[in-house]
Amino acid sequence: MAVDLIWFALATLLAPVFAEYAKIRTKAERQFNFIAAAGIFFLLAVGFQVSLFTNFAPTAYMYGVYLFEFLGWLFLLVGVLWAVFSGLIK
């Protein structure tokens, strides 16, 4: 579970880099910032999954995982939809 989320977070963080190489990011700077923030939230969710804190409070870490994964999906959804709609309008 944690390894899959790490790969997904890295792919999400690499999306703005590839958009910069393709010269797309200049048209949608804020949208790709949302996508990069989603990758950071996914990495924070992984950090809560594999932390040493899980031995002391096994239920408390799950709230951190749920919170950061939810925020990651929310930011990813907002960034992608915003980029698509701004691309369709222009």
MDTraj code that builds the backbone (N, CA, C; nanometers):
import mdtraj as md
import numpy as np

residues = "MET ALA VAL ASP LEU ILE TRP PHE ALA LEU ALA THR LEU LEU ALA PRO VAL PHE ALA GLU TYR ALA LYS ILE ARG THR LYS ALA GLU ARG GLN PHE ASN PHE ILE ALA ALA ALA GLY ILE PHE PHE LEU LEU ALA VAL GLY PHE GLN VAL SER LEU PHE THR ASN PHE ALA PRO THR ALA TYR MET TYR GLY VAL TYR LEU PHE GLU PHE LEU GLY TRP LEU PHE LEU LEU VAL GLY VAL LEU TRP ALA VAL PHE SER GLY LEU ILE LYS".split()
xyz = np.array([
    [0.0825, -0.1198, 0.0000],
    [0.0000, 0.0000, 0.0000],
    [0.0868, 0.1261, 0.0000],
    [0.1840, 0.1285, 0.0889],
    [0.2672, 0.2488, 0.0986],
    [0.3554, 0.2650, -0.0246],
    [0.4031, 0.1533, -0.0801],
    [0.4909, 0.1618, -0.1969],
    [0.4130, 0.2134, -0.3176],
    [0.2893, 0.1665, -0.3342],
    [0.2070, 0.2151, -0.4454],
    [0.1791, 0.3637, -0.4321],
    [0.1539, 0.4088, -0.3108],
    [0.1268, 0.5507, -0.2889],
    [0.2519, 0.6356, -0.3113],
    [0.3686, 0.5806, -0.2817],
    [0.4936, 0.6524, -0.3087],
    [0.5109, 0.6724, -0.4589],
    [0.4876, 0.5671, -0.5364],
    [0.5002, 0.5793, -0.6814],
    [0.3986, 0.6779, -0.7377],
    [0.2772, 0.6742, -0.6831],
    [0.1748, 0.7674, -0.7297],
    [0.2130, 0.9112, -0.6940],
    [0.2681, 0.9320, -0.5757],
    [0.3111, 1.0661, -0.5352],
    [0.4251, 1.1156, -0.6238],
    [0.5182, 1.0289, -0.6557],
    [0.6287, 1.0700, -0.7430],
    [0.5796, 1.1016, -0.8841],
    [0.4839, 1.0236, -0.9337],
    [0.4274, 1.0540, -1.0659],
    [0.3531, 1.1861, -1.0634],
    [0.2847, 1.2137, -0.9541],
    [0.2126, 1.3405, -0.9413],
    [0.3102, 1.4577, -0.9315],
    [0.4219, 1.4372, -0.8664],
    [0.5227, 1.5428, -0.8579],
    [0.5967, 1.5629, -0.9897],
    [0.6044, 1.4597, -1.0717],
    [0.6730, 1.4720, -1.2003],
    [0.5859, 1.5333, -1.3090],
    [0.4559, 1.5386, -1.2894],
    [0.3663, 1.5956, -1.3908],
    [0.4003, 1.7420, -1.4217],
    [0.4222, 1.8284, -1.3223],
    [0.4613, 1.9665, -1.3566],
    [0.5982, 1.9762, -1.4245],
    [0.6873, 1.8832, -1.3942],
    [0.8195, 1.8849, -1.4576],
    [0.8061, 1.8547, -1.6067],
    [0.7283, 1.7525, -1.6390],
    [0.7082, 1.7194, -1.7805],
    [0.6282, 1.8270, -1.8523],
    [0.5380, 1.8923, -1.7805],
    [0.4635, 2.0030, -1.8411],
    [0.5564, 2.1206, -1.8708],
    [0.6567, 2.1404, -1.7869],
    [0.7555, 2.2463, -1.8123],
    [0.8380, 2.2152, -1.9368],
    [0.8766, 2.0882, -1.9527],
    [0.9520, 2.0494, -2.0717],
    [0.8682, 2.0648, -2.1986],
    [0.7388, 2.0400, -2.1890],
    [0.6504, 2.0487, -2.3057],
    [0.6006, 2.1916, -2.3293],
    [0.6452, 2.2855, -2.2481],
    [0.6064, 2.4270, -2.2587],
    [0.4552, 2.4469, -2.2409],
    [0.3937, 2.3616, -2.1586],
    [0.2511, 2.3741, -2.1291],
    [0.2303, 2.4486, -1.9976],
    [0.3281, 2.4405, -1.9094],
    [0.3106, 2.4945, -1.7750],
    [0.2939, 2.6462, -1.7737],
    [0.3466, 2.7166, -1.8702],
    [0.3340, 2.8624, -1.8714],
    [0.1887, 2.9051, -1.8909],
    [0.1104, 2.8202, -1.9551],
    [-0.0306, 2.8509, -1.9769],
    [-0.1162, 2.8205, -1.8543],
    [-0.0695, 2.7298, -1.7698],
    [-0.1489, 2.6866, -1.6541],
    [-0.0595, 2.6716, -1.5319],
    [-0.0006, 2.7810, -1.4887],
    [0.0950, 2.7767, -1.3771],
    [0.0270, 2.7380, -1.2457],
    [-0.0827, 2.8030, -1.2126],
    [-0.1509, 2.7757, -1.0850],
    [-0.2084, 2.6348, -1.0793],
    [-0.2556, 2.5857, -1.1919],
    [-0.3136, 2.4527, -1.1944],
    [-0.2077, 2.3460, -1.1658],
    [-0.0900, 2.3630, -1.2223],
    [0.0156, 2.2659, -1.1974],
    [0.0733, 2.2806, -1.0563],
    [0.0598, 2.3969, -0.9966],
    [0.0976, 2.4107, -0.8555],
    [0.0041, 2.3286, -0.7665],
    [-0.1243, 2.3237, -0.8018],
    [-0.2183, 2.2402, -0.7281],
    [-0.1822, 2.0922, -0.7427],
    [-0.1423, 2.0520, -0.8629],
    [-0.1059, 1.9125, -0.8864],
    [0.0202, 1.8762, -0.8081],
    [0.1169, 1.9661, -0.8028],
    [0.2385, 1.9416, -0.7250],
    [0.2077, 1.9359, -0.5753],
    [0.1165, 2.0199, -0.5290],
    [0.0766, 2.0160, -0.3881],
    [0.0083, 1.8842, -0.3544],
    [-0.0658, 1.8288, -0.4488],
    [-0.1282, 1.6978, -0.4278],
    [-0.0214, 1.5914, -0.4072],
    [0.0863, 1.5979, -0.4845],
    [0.1957, 1.5031, -0.4659],
    [0.2603, 1.5147, -0.3292],
    [0.2723, 1.6362, -0.2797],
    [0.3288, 1.6559, -0.1457],
    [0.2352, 1.5998, -0.0395],
    [0.1055, 1.6186, -0.0570],
    [0.0101, 1.5613, 0.0385],
    [0.0141, 1.4087, 0.0362],
    [0.0320, 1.3487, -0.0814],
    [0.0432, 1.2031, -0.0880],
    [0.1691, 1.1545, -0.0180],
    [0.2790, 1.2292, -0.0309],
    [0.4005, 1.1913, 0.0417],
    [0.3814, 1.2044, 0.1926],
    [0.3065, 1.3035, 0.2366],
    [0.2772, 1.3151, 0.3797],
    [0.1916, 1.1986, 0.4279],
    [0.0989, 1.1527, 0.3465],
    [0.0178, 1.0358, 0.3827],
    [0.1050, 0.9117, 0.3972],
    [0.2027, 0.8970, 0.3091],
    [0.2959, 0.7845, 0.3196],
    [0.3784, 0.7967, 0.4469],
    [0.4177, 0.9178, 0.4799],
    [0.4940, 0.9396, 0.6020],
    [0.4180, 0.8982, 0.7262],
    [0.2889, 0.9182, 0.7275],
    [0.2095, 0.8730, 0.8409],
    [0.1920, 0.7214, 0.8406],
    [0.1936, 0.6594, 0.7250],
    [0.1772, 0.5145, 0.7186],
    [0.2988, 0.4410, 0.7715],
    [0.4167, 0.4905, 0.7458],
    [0.5378, 0.4166, 0.7807],
    [0.6125, 0.4770, 0.8991],
    [0.5483, 0.5630, 0.9747],
    [0.6183, 0.6281, 1.0856],
    [0.6301, 0.5355, 1.2063],
    [0.7204, 0.5704, 1.2952],
    [0.7365, 0.4951, 1.4192],
    [0.6249, 0.5249, 1.5188],
    [0.5487, 0.6289, 1.4905],
    [0.4390, 0.6695, 1.5772],
    [0.3286, 0.5643, 1.5825],
    [0.3245, 0.4770, 1.4844],
    [0.2169, 0.3782, 1.4760],
    [0.2219, 0.2768, 1.5891],
    [0.3393, 0.2563, 1.6503],
    [0.3497, 0.1603, 1.7601],
    [0.2852, 0.2131, 1.8876],
    [0.2829, 0.3439, 1.9057],
    [0.2329, 0.4008, 2.0296],
    [0.0846, 0.4346, 2.0239],
    [0.0385, 0.4784, 1.9123],
    [-0.1026, 0.5139, 1.8968],
    [-0.1523, 0.4613, 1.7623],
    [-0.1932, 0.3365, 1.7567],
    [-0.2240, 0.2772, 1.6263],
    [-0.3454, 0.3373, 1.5559],
    [-0.4353, 0.3994, 1.6270],
    [-0.5514, 0.4578, 1.5592],
    [-0.5282, 0.6034, 1.5213],
    [-0.4373, 0.6703, 1.5903],
    [-0.4159, 0.8131, 1.5641],
    [-0.3485, 0.8359, 1.4285],
    [-0.2616, 0.7465, 1.3881],
    [-0.1919, 0.7683, 1.2612],
    [-0.2859, 0.7542, 1.1426],
    [-0.3904, 0.6735, 1.1574],
    [-0.4829, 0.6541, 1.0459],
    [-0.5552, 0.7831, 1.0104],
    [-0.5813, 0.8660, 1.1112],
    [-0.6457, 0.9944, 1.0816],
    [-0.5544, 1.0832, 0.9971],
    [-0.4246, 1.0793, 1.0220],
    [-0.3301, 1.1544, 0.9401],
    [-0.3242, 1.1021, 0.7983],
    [-0.3275, 0.9705, 0.7845],
    [-0.3276, 0.9101, 0.6511],
    [-0.4537, 0.9500, 0.5766],
    [-0.5686, 0.9383, 0.6413],
    [-0.6954, 0.9747, 0.5765],
    [-0.6998, 1.1223, 0.5409],
    [-0.6539, 1.2066, 0.6303],
    [-0.6574, 1.3505, 0.6074],
    [-0.5710, 1.3895, 0.4880],
    [-0.4458, 1.3448, 0.4870],
    [-0.3557, 1.3860, 0.3804],
    [-0.3883, 1.3191, 0.2475],
    [-0.4405, 1.1971, 0.2517],
    [-0.4824, 1.1351, 0.1261],
    [-0.6045, 1.2061, 0.0686],
    [-0.6973, 1.2431, 0.1542],
    [-0.8147, 1.3175, 0.1078],
    [-0.7747, 1.4527, 0.0492],
    [-0.6867, 1.5241, 0.1176],
    [-0.6407, 1.6530, 0.0661],
    [-0.5635, 1.6357, -0.0648],
    [-0.4865, 1.5296, -0.0767],
    [-0.4145, 1.5028, -0.1998],
    [-0.5084, 1.4786, -0.3169],
    [-0.6100, 1.3957, -0.2958],
    [-0.7065, 1.3708, -0.4029],
    [-0.7858, 1.4961, -0.4366],
    [-0.8187, 1.5747, -0.3353],
    [-0.8933, 1.6978, -0.3598],
    [-0.8114, 1.7969, -0.4424],
    [-0.6872, 1.8178, -0.4052],
    [-0.6007, 1.9098, -0.4794],
    [-0.5746, 1.8585, -0.6204],
    [-0.5577, 1.7266, -0.6349],
    [-0.5358, 1.6700, -0.7678],
    [-0.6582, 1.6890, -0.8563],
    [-0.7759, 1.6651, -0.8009],
    [-0.8988, 1.6822, -0.8775],
    [-0.9187, 1.8279, -0.9187],
    [-0.8978, 1.9195, -0.8263],
    [-0.9135, 2.0621, -0.8572],
    [-0.8118, 2.1059, -0.9623],
    [-0.6858, 2.0658, -0.9465],
    [-0.5827, 2.1060, -1.0409],
    [-0.6053, 2.0520, -1.1806],
    [-0.6440, 1.9252, -1.1911],
    [-0.6639, 1.8644, -1.3225],
    [-0.7867, 1.9229, -1.3914],
    [-0.8975, 1.9331, -1.3190],
    [-1.0181, 1.9889, -1.3808],
    [-0.9995, 2.1347, -1.4200],
    [-0.9309, 2.2094, -1.3359],
    [-0.9042, 2.3500, -1.3663],
    [-0.8157, 2.3633, -1.4901],
    [-0.7143, 2.2763, -1.5011],
    [-0.6263, 2.2806, -1.6188],
    [-0.7021, 2.2419, -1.7457],
    [-0.7879, 2.1434, -1.7353],
    [-0.8644, 2.1002, -1.8531],
    [-0.9610, 2.2103, -1.8976],
    [-1.0335, 2.2668, -1.8031],
    [-1.1303, 2.3696, -1.8399],
    [-1.0634, 2.4979, -1.8894],
    [-0.9493, 2.5333, -1.8328],
    [-0.8792, 2.6528, -1.8823],
    [-0.8195, 2.6259, -2.0194],
    [-0.7809, 2.5009, -2.0466],
    [-0.7318, 2.4675, -2.1796],
    [-0.8420, 2.4666, -2.2834],
    [-0.9612, 2.4276, -2.2446],
    [-1.0739, 2.4281, -2.3385],
    [-1.1206, 2.5693, -2.3695],
    [-1.1118, 2.6569, -2.2707],
    [-1.1570, 2.7952, -2.2908],
    [-1.0598, 2.8702, -2.3816],
    [-0.9294, 2.8468, -2.3652],
    [-0.8289, 2.9167, -2.4464],
    [-0.8202, 2.8492, -2.5773],
])
top = md.Topology()
chain = top.add_chain()
for i, resn in enumerate(residues, 1):
    res = top.add_residue(resn, chain, resSeq=i)
    for name in ("N", "CA", "C"):
        top.add_atom(name, md.element.get_by_symbol(name[0]), res)
traj = md.Trajectory(xyz[None], top)
